[in-house]
Amino acid sequence: MVDELKRLARNFVGVYGNADPGDIRRRLPAEIVIKVEARRIAVIHPAWGGYPDALEESLIERFPGVDAILFGHTHDPCNHRLNGTMLFNPGQGYGSFMVPASIGMLTISKDALTGEILVLNPICEQESIQ
């Protein structure tokens, strides 16, 4: 799966999560900070798992000074700012009885950093949440 994603993506960035097997963990980092258009963006699952209580606050502490933190684990989409840092979670790419399938799109430029969550309903129509 990692090889296929790397093949398809022009610039692949990936991290492993708490449910990923050892072969994925050996090939991907647990977290990474990338720079795009002079913006620092942290990417993390986080791999320690567990209940996500106060997760956003702990991520802000873990990555001081970044412009955005892309994260997973909760399966709940989010797109907001906390203490000036964008917190962006695209949700989960598959629907379940708890939350619908969703994907996220970031727009990064020298002048702006915005995110959009696209919720995919059961008949694959898209609904935009900004």
C-alpha positions as MATLAB code, in Angstrom:
seq = 'MVDELKRLARNFVGVYGNADPGDIRRRLPAEIVIKVEARRIAVIHPAWGGYPDALEESLIERFPGVDAILFGHTHDPCNHRLNGTMLFNPGQGYGSFMVPASIGMLTISKDALTGEILVLNPICEQESIQ';
ca = [
       0.000    0.000    0.000;
       2.787    2.478    0.845;
       4.531    1.757   -2.460;
       1.303    2.366   -4.374;
       0.700    5.677   -2.599;
       4.285    6.747   -3.268;
       3.882    5.815   -6.912;
       0.641    7.781   -7.297;
       1.640   10.892   -5.357;
       3.910   13.561   -6.768;
       5.168   14.375   -3.243;
       4.212   11.643   -0.798;
       4.123   12.418    2.923;
       2.967    9.676    5.268;
       3.128    8.688    8.918;
       2.122    5.511   10.680;
      -0.715    5.168   13.163;
      -1.478    3.102   16.221;
      -3.043    0.220   14.224;
      -0.323   -0.054   11.570;
       1.797   -3.230   11.466;
       5.564   -3.355   11.897;
       6.398   -3.250    8.179;
       4.574    0.094    7.832;
       6.186    1.430   11.030;
       9.624    0.581    9.666;
       8.950    2.466    6.418;
       7.219    5.589    7.712;
       7.948    8.004   10.569;
       5.584    8.495   13.509;
       5.514   12.236   12.818;
       7.064   14.723   10.436;
       7.185   18.474    9.934;
       7.227   19.601    6.319;
       7.616   23.032    4.769;
       5.292   24.134    1.957;
       5.269   27.715    0.646;
       7.169   28.840    3.784;
       4.519   27.251    6.025;
       5.514   24.638    8.603;
       3.033   21.762    8.744;
       3.194   18.904   11.231;
       1.753   15.521   10.232;
       0.966   12.890   12.880;
      -1.566   10.102   13.486;
      -0.708    9.990   16.622;
       0.572    6.468   17.081;
       0.251    6.291   20.867;
      -3.496    5.669   20.493;
      -5.805    5.732   23.455;
      -8.676    8.052   24.278;
      -8.259   11.385   22.463;
      -9.161   13.581   25.450;
      -7.166   16.857   25.257;
      -5.488   15.609   22.069;
      -5.555   18.982   20.328;
      -3.896   20.766   23.251;
      -1.179   18.118   23.484;
      -0.501   18.395   19.739;
      -0.135   22.186   20.030;
       2.429   21.631   22.814;
       4.235   18.933   20.811;
       4.643   21.134   17.707;
       5.236   24.730   18.860;
       5.442   27.332   16.128;
       3.956   25.314   13.262;
       1.279   26.830   11.053;
      -0.851   23.689   10.904;
      -1.122   20.227   12.408;
      -2.619   17.477   10.245;
      -3.679   14.591   12.438;
      -5.829   11.507   12.619;
      -6.742    8.960   15.295;
     -10.108   10.401   16.336;
     -11.881    9.629   13.020;
     -13.772   12.897   13.580;
     -13.178   15.583   10.968;
     -12.055   18.961   12.266;
     -10.898   22.169   10.675;
     -10.329   25.035   13.084;
      -7.618   27.073   14.757;
      -6.398   26.890   18.327;
      -3.940   29.513   19.587;
      -3.305   30.536   15.967;
      -2.467   27.010   14.759;
      -4.692   25.251   12.247;
      -5.832   21.833   13.469;
      -6.947   19.698   10.548;
      -8.252   16.136   10.669;
      -9.814   14.821    7.447;
     -11.792   12.179    9.353;
     -11.921    8.668    7.948;
     -11.927    7.596    4.329;
     -14.699    5.033    4.875;
     -18.196    5.362    6.260;
     -19.281    3.693    9.486;
     -22.306    3.776   11.751;
     -20.576    6.479   13.813;
     -19.305    8.930   11.167;
     -19.565    9.278    7.394;
     -16.611    8.940    5.054;
     -14.703   12.167    4.526;
     -11.563   13.510    2.926;
      -9.700   16.768    3.436;
      -8.145   19.321    1.127;
      -5.607   21.931    2.179;
      -4.877   24.986    0.093;
      -1.441   26.375    0.854;
       0.012   29.556   -0.569;
       2.314   32.342    0.546;
      -0.740   34.366    1.539;
      -3.157   31.803    2.951;
      -3.581   28.408    4.546;
      -7.107   27.026    4.368;
      -8.691   23.638    4.795;
     -11.870   22.023    3.604;
     -13.493   18.761    4.668;
     -15.524   16.944    2.015;
     -18.095   14.586    3.514;
     -18.991   11.710    1.230;
     -22.520   10.456    1.736;
     -23.597    6.868    0.982;
     -24.277    7.627   -2.687;
     -20.892    9.307   -3.053;
     -22.132   12.868   -3.337;
     -19.969   15.467   -1.701;
     -20.899   18.011    0.941;
     -18.389   20.707    1.814;
     -17.715   21.746    5.430;
     -15.548   24.814    5.911;
];
